[in-house]
Amino acid sequence: MTQNEPAAGTAKTADQEIFLSELLGVPVVLKEKKIGTLGDLIIVETARIPEVKSLYVKRSFGYPSLIIPWENVTGISGHRIAVDIPALEPFEANPPEDALLLKDYVMDKKVLDLEESEVEVVYDIRLVHRNRKLYVTDVDTGKSARLRRFGLGKLSRVLSTDTPEDQMISWTYIQALPTNIGSFKGDVKLKVLKENLAEIHPVDLADIIEELDHDQRMAVFTSLDNEHASDTLEEIEPNVQRDLIASLDTAKVVPLISTMTPGQAADVLSVIPHSQAEDILEALSPEMAKKVMAITERQEEKVIHYTTQKILKFLPETLVEYVQNDYPNHARGKDVIMYIYVADAGDHLLGVVDLKELLTADDKAPLSAIMTENVITLNAESTLKEASQEFERYGFRALPVTDNEERLIGAIPYRDVMGLTHHLVE
């Protein structure tokens, strides 16, 4: 609250800045008698910024709530709100279904910050009292707003290093709230104007969407054009892909899948229920569906069928110089030569040595001294899809394959897996 604010009971003339957090819960008084506390403000969006239409006043002891028009407010401060009405009964009501409640629908909700392309939380809302009307001008996402929410407004001015304007997002950058949201559901989130979403790279937009809840995701995702939505969908993690696709009609999903490569489409369809994937495949062009099905079927094949035993394998006590000095002969005829696998006499995998590490290691050191013991492996029952996911996650050029007893069976090269699951059928 600014120092220019008029005292309660004075005319609403001077401009003043008010934060919603400082008004919530303050007494509402009629002829110096408290009739309830402010629970929320009902707004109407008739211009570039919303205008406060009514007060939603909560009352104790089971008395019905009040909806008091703003024109009946005679004074407002951080300590009380004065109103002038002839009687309480005509104003007893709950907010109508199409009412836009500022606290309930906006406070603590998330907003996309276009400058940083990240999600912010609305901790407070700035109002401006001008020409006897109260307008909503900005949402506040700063640290000082959080302190105000805990009733530490004065302390926020001392502790917070935020520049207030840097944490404000003008309401003019916020989409109009729908009018059919339903009272007290709290399911409306603020979002950046649709046309600006196209400026966000699909990778960054995927990160944003993953941070949102279901309703927010759908609001943002369905506002994208097909190409941008398709590119973004490819970058989203599987569980969020599943959430989005499950909420879309097949007719809306098919154009998104159609713009992907067969390999990308197969990856997306593999995370959704089989029945839904079949419906989408049936709606794709025959050529696209055939390629996607071929990839999907191949992805479920076991890696054991593509595992090579032509690898470099040595006992842990083997000296580095032994492998280094005769490396050309050791590597001759092998399929995987960039890694040296270390196993005991029973073929139990103990570690792995990268070729670069081998070439720079002490000649007299045993392999056990330079090997990496925490080895990422595939099981004999792993699928090609699981293998491709591990390759994409870790960037290895080959992965060892072991049985249930951790015995080394062989290895599968990156080029073989990625060629089998994508490139050969595209």
C-alpha positions in Angstrom: 0.0 0.0 0.0 1.4 3.4 -0.9 1.6 6.4 1.4 -0.8 8.3 -0.9 -3.7 6.0 -0.1 -6.7 7.7 1.3 -8.0 6.7 4.7 -11.1 4.4 4.9 -14.3 6.3 4.4 -12.8 8.9 2.0 -13.8 9.3 -1.6 -12.0 7.1 -4.2 -10.2 9.9 -6.1 -6.4 9.7 -5.8 -4.5 7.1 -7.8 -3.0 4.4 -5.6 -1.3 1.1 -5.9 -2.7 -1.8 -4.0 -1.5 -5.4 -3.8 -4.2 -8.1 -3.6 -2.4 -9.9 -0.8 -2.8 -6.9 1.4 -6.6 -6.7 0.9 -7.5 -10.4 1.3 -9.0 -11.1 4.7 -9.4 -7.4 5.7 -12.7 -6.4 7.4 -15.5 -5.1 5.3 -17.4 -2.5 7.3 -20.9 -1.0 6.9 -21.5 2.1 9.1 -18.4 1.3 11.2 -19.7 -2.3 11.8 -17.9 -5.3 10.4 -20.1 -7.4 8.2 -17.4 -9.9 6.9 -13.9 -10.1 5.4 -12.8 -9.8 1.8 -12.5 -13.3 0.3 -11.9 -12.3 -3.3 -12.4 -9.8 -6.1 -14.7 -10.4 -9.1 -13.3 -8.9 -12.2 -14.6 -8.2 -15.7 -12.4 -8.0 -18.8 -14.1 -5.3 -20.9 -10.9 -3.4 -21.9 -7.1 -4.0 -22.2 -6.9 -4.6 -18.5 -9.6 -6.1 -16.2 -11.7 -3.9 -13.9 -12.9 -5.0 -10.5 -16.7 -5.4 -10.7 -17.6 -6.7 -7.2 -16.3 -7.7 -3.8 -16.8 -11.3 -2.6 -17.3 -11.0 1.1 -17.1 -14.0 3.4 -19.1 -14.1 6.6 -18.7 -16.3 9.7 -21.2 -18.3 11.8 -22.9 -19.8 8.7 -24.2 -16.5 7.3 -24.4 -16.4 3.5 -21.7 -14.6 1.7 -22.1 -11.2 0.1 -21.5 -10.0 -3.5 -21.2 -6.2 -3.2 -20.7 -4.1 -6.4 -17.6 -2.0 -6.6 -19.7 1.2 -6.9 -20.9 0.6 -3.3 -17.4 0.8 -1.9 -16.7 4.1 -0.2 -13.2 3.6 1.1 -10.4 1.0 0.8 -7.1 0.5 2.7 -5.0 -2.3 4.0 -6.9 -2.3 7.3 -10.5 -2.3 6.1 -12.9 -1.7 3.2 -15.9 0.5 3.8 -19.1 0.0 1.9 -22.5 1.7 1.7 -25.5 -0.5 1.0 -29.1 -0.2 2.3 -29.2 -3.7 3.8 -27.4 -7.0 3.7 -30.1 -9.3 2.4 -30.3 -8.1 -1.2 -26.5 -8.7 -1.6 -26.5 -12.2 -0.1 -25.2 -14.6 -2.9 -22.5 -16.8 -4.1 -20.4 -15.8 -7.1 -22.2 -16.8 -10.3 -20.8 -19.6 -12.5 -19.3 -17.2 -15.0 -17.6 -15.0 -12.4 -13.8 -14.4 -12.7 -12.4 -14.6 -9.2 -9.0 -12.9 -9.1 -7.5 -14.8 -6.1 -9.0 -18.1 -6.8 -8.2 -18.3 -10.5 -5.0 -16.3 -10.7 -3.0 -16.3 -7.5 -0.5 -19.2 -7.1 -1.1 -20.2 -10.7 1.7 -20.4 -13.3 2.5 -18.0 -16.1 5.0 -18.4 -18.9 7.7 -15.8 -18.7 8.5 -15.2 -22.4 11.8 -13.4 -21.8 13.2 -16.4 -19.9 11.1 -19.0 -21.5 10.4 -20.5 -18.1 7.5 -21.0 -15.7 6.9 -18.5 -13.0 4.3 -18.5 -10.2 2.0 -15.6 -9.5 2.5 -14.7 -5.9 0.6 -11.5 -5.9 -1.4 -9.1 -8.2 -1.0 -5.4 -8.5 -4.1 -3.2 -8.6 -4.4 0.5 -9.4 -7.1 2.6 -7.9 -7.8 5.4 -10.5 -10.8 7.6 -11.2 -13.0 5.8 -8.7 -12.3 2.5 -10.3 -10.0 -0.4 -9.4 -8.0 -2.0 -12.2 -5.8 -5.1 -12.5 -2.5 -4.1 -14.0 0.2 -6.7 -13.3 0.9 -10.1 -11.9 3.9 -10.3 -9.5 6.3 -13.3 -9.5 9.0 -11.9 -7.3 10.5 -12.8 -3.9 9.0 -9.7 -2.3 5.5 -10.9 -3.4 6.1 -14.2 -1.6 7.0 -12.4 1.6 3.8 -10.3 1.3 1.8 -13.5 1.0 3.1 -14.4 4.5 2.1 -11.0 5.9 5.7 -9.7 5.8 5.1 -6.7 3.5 7.3 -4.3 5.5 10.1 -6.9 5.8 9.9 -7.6 2.1 11.0 -4.0 1.4 14.0 -4.6 3.6 15.1 -8.1 2.6 14.2 -8.4 -1.0 16.8 -7.3 -3.6 14.4 -7.6 -6.5 13.7 -4.5 -8.6 9.9 -4.5 -8.3 9.3 -3.8 -12.0 11.6 -6.6 -13.1 9.3 -9.1 -11.4 6.0 -7.7 -12.8 4.3 -9.1 -15.9 1.8 -6.7 -17.4 -1.7 -8.0 -17.7 -1.6 -6.9 -21.3 0.6 -9.8 -22.0 -1.9 -12.3 -20.5 -4.6 -14.0 -22.5 -8.2 -13.2 -21.6 -9.6 -15.6 -19.1 -12.4 -17.8 -20.4 -15.9 -17.1 -19.0 -17.0 -20.7 -18.5 -14.4 -21.9 -16.0 -16.8 -22.6 -13.2 -16.7 -21.3 -9.6 -13.8 -22.1 -7.4 -12.3 -24.8 -9.6 -9.0 -23.0 -9.8 -8.3 -24.7 -13.1 -7.4 -21.6 -15.1 -3.8 -20.8 -15.6 -2.3 -17.7 -17.1 -0.4 -18.1 -20.4 1.5 -16.0 -22.8 -0.3 -14.7 -25.8 -0.6 -17.5 -28.4 1.3 -15.7 -31.2 4.4 -15.5 -28.9 4.5 -19.2 -28.3 5.8 -19.7 -31.9 8.9 -17.8 -30.9 9.9 -20.5 -28.4 12.2 -23.3 -29.6 10.5 -26.8 -29.4 13.2 -28.0 -26.9 12.6 -25.0 -24.6 8.8 -25.3 -25.1 9.0 -29.0 -24.2 10.7 -28.1 -20.9 8.0 -25.6 -20.2 5.2 -28.0 -20.9 6.7 -30.7 -18.7 6.6 -28.3 -15.8 2.9 -27.5 -16.2 -0.1 -29.5 -14.9 -2.5 -31.2 -17.2 -4.8 -28.3 -17.9 -1.9 -25.9 -18.5 -0.3 -28.4 -20.9 -3.4 -28.7 -22.9 -4.0 -25.0 -23.1 -0.5 -24.3 -24.4 -0.1 -27.4 -26.6 -3.4 -27.0 -28.4 -2.7 -23.4 -29.2 0.4 -24.4 -31.4 0.3 -24.9 -35.1 0.7 -28.5 -36.3 4.4 -28.2 -37.2 5.4 -26.5 -34.0 3.3 -29.0 -32.0 4.8 -32.0 -33.8 8.4 -30.8 -33.2 7.6 -30.0 -29.5 5.9 -33.4 -29.0 9.1 -35.2 -30.1 11.1 -33.4 -27.4 8.7 -34.1 -24.5 9.4 -36.9 -22.1 7.3 -40.1 -22.6 5.0 -39.8 -19.6 4.0 -36.3 -20.7 3.6 -37.4 -24.3 1.2 -40.0 -23.1 -0.8 -37.4 -21.1 -1.1 -35.1 -24.0 -2.0 -37.7 -26.7 -4.5 -39.4 -24.4 -6.4 -36.1 -24.1 -6.5 -35.4 -27.8 -8.9 -36.8 -30.4 -7.3 -39.2 -32.9 -8.2 -36.7 -35.7 -5.9 -34.1 -34.0 -3.1 -36.5 -33.3 -2.8 -38.0 -36.8 -1.6 -34.7 -38.4 1.1 -34.4 -35.7 2.3 -37.9 -36.2 2.3 -37.6 -40.0 4.8 -34.7 -40.0 7.3 -36.8 -38.0 9.8 -39.3 -39.4 8.7 -43.0 -39.0 11.3 -43.5 -36.3 10.1 -40.5 -34.3 6.5 -41.5 -34.8 7.3 -45.1 -33.6 8.9 -43.6 -30.4 5.8 -41.5 -29.6 3.3 -44.3 -30.3 5.3 -46.7 -28.2 4.5 -44.8 -25.0 0.7 -44.7 -25.4 -1.9 -47.6 -24.9 -1.8 -50.2 -27.6 -5.5 -49.6 -28.6 -4.9 -45.9 -29.1 -1.7 -46.5 -31.1 -3.6 -48.9 -33.4 -6.3 -46.3 -34.0 -3.7 -43.7 -35.0 -1.9 -46.2 -37.2 -5.1 -47.0 -39.1 -5.6 -43.3 -39.7 -2.1 -42.7 -41.1 -1.3 -43.1 -44.8 -0.6 -46.8 -45.7 3.0 -46.1 -46.5 3.7 -44.2 -43.2 1.8 -46.8 -41.2 3.8 -49.6 -42.8 7.1 -48.0 -41.9 6.1 -47.1 -38.4 4.8 -50.7 -37.8 8.1 -52.2 -39.1 10.1 -50.0 -36.7 7.8 -50.8 -33.8 8.0 -54.5 -34.4 11.7 -54.4 -34.7 12.1 -52.3 -31.6 10.6 -55.2 -29.6 13.2 -57.6 -30.8 15.8 -58.8 -28.2 19.3 -57.4 -28.3 20.7 -60.9 -27.8 20.0 -61.6 -31.5 22.2 -58.7 -32.5 25.0 -59.1 -29.9 28.5 -59.7 -31.1 31.0 -61.7 -29.2 33.8 -60.2 -31.2 35.0 -57.9 -28.4 38.2 -57.1 -26.5 38.0 -59.0 -23.2 40.8 -59.4 -20.6 41.3 -60.5 -17.0 41.6 -57.7 -14.4 45.3 -58.5 -13.7 46.2 -58.0 -17.3 48.8 -55.2 -17.6 48.2 -52.1 -19.7 51.4 -52.6 -21.6 50.3 -56.1 -22.8 47.1 -54.7 -24.4 48.9 -51.6 -25.7 51.9 -53.3 -27.3 49.9 -55.8 -29.3 46.7 -53.8 -29.7 46.5 -54.2 -33.6 46.6 -58.0 -33.2 44.1 -58.0 -30.3 41.7 -55.8 -32.3 42.0 -57.7 -35.6 38.6 -59.2 -36.6 36.7 -57.6 -33.6 33.4 -55.7 -34.1 33.9 -53.5 -31.0 37.4 -52.1 -30.6 36.8 -48.8 -28.8 36.2 -50.5 -25.4 38.2 -53.1 -23.4 35.9 -55.2 -21.2 37.4 -56.6 -18.0 35.9 -59.9 -16.7 37.0 -62.5 -14.3 37.7 -66.2 -15.1 34.0 -66.9 -14.9 33.2 -64.1 -17.4 31.6 -61.9 -14.8 31.8 -58.3 -16.0 34.0 -56.2 -13.6 34.6 -53.0 -15.6 35.3 -51.3 -18.8 38.3 -49.3 -20.2 37.9 -46.7 -22.9 40.6 -46.9 -25.6 41.6 -43.3 -24.9 42.2 -44.2 -21.2 44.2 -47.2 -22.2 46.5 -45.2 -24.4 47.3 -42.7 -21.7 47.6 -45.1 -18.7 50.7 -46.2 -16.9 52.2 -49.2 -18.8 52.7 -51.2 -15.6 49.2 -50.7 -14.2 46.7 -53.6 -14.3 43.5 -53.0 -16.1 41.7 -53.3 -12.7 43.4 -50.1 -11.7 42.1 -48.0 -14.6 38.7 -49.6 -15.4 35.4 -48.0 -14.7 33.5 -50.3 -12.4 30.1 -48.7 -12.7 29.2 -50.1 -16.1 26.0 -49.4 -18.0 24.8 -52.7 -19.4 22.0 -54.3 -21.3 20.4 -57.6 -20.3 20.0 -60.5 -22.8 16.2 -59.8 -22.6 16.5 -56.1 -23.3 14.7 -54.9 -26.5 16.2 -52.8 -29.3 14.0 -49.9 -28.2 15.6 -50.1 -24.7 19.0 -50.2 -26.2 18.4 -47.2 -28.3 17.1 -45.3 -25.3 20.3 -46.1 -23.4 22.5 -45.0 -26.3 20.6 -41.7 -26.6 20.8 -41.2 -22.8 24.5 -41.9 -22.4 26.1 -41.4 -25.8 28.2 -44.6 -25.7 29.4 -46.2 -28.9 28.7 -49.7 -27.7 27.0 -51.3 -24.7 27.9 -54.7 -23.1 25.3 -57.3 -22.8 25.1 -59.6 -19.7 23.0 -62.4 -18.5 21.1 -62.6 -15.2 24.3 -63.6 -13.4 26.2 -60.6 -14.7 28.3 -62.8 -17.1 29.5 -61.0 -20.2 27.8 -62.3 -23.3 29.1 -59.7 -25.8 28.3 -56.2 -26.9 26.1 -54.3 -29.3 27.4 -51.3 -31.3 25.5 -48.1 -31.5 25.5 -48.0 -35.3 23.7 -51.4 -35.4 20.9 -50.5 -33.0 20.2 -47.1 -34.5 20.3 -48.5 -38.0 17.9 -51.3 -37.1 15.4 -49.2 -35.2 15.3 -46.2 -37.6 17.3 -45.7 -40.7 16.9 -49.0 -42.5 13.1 -48.6 -42.8 12.8 -44.8 -43.5 
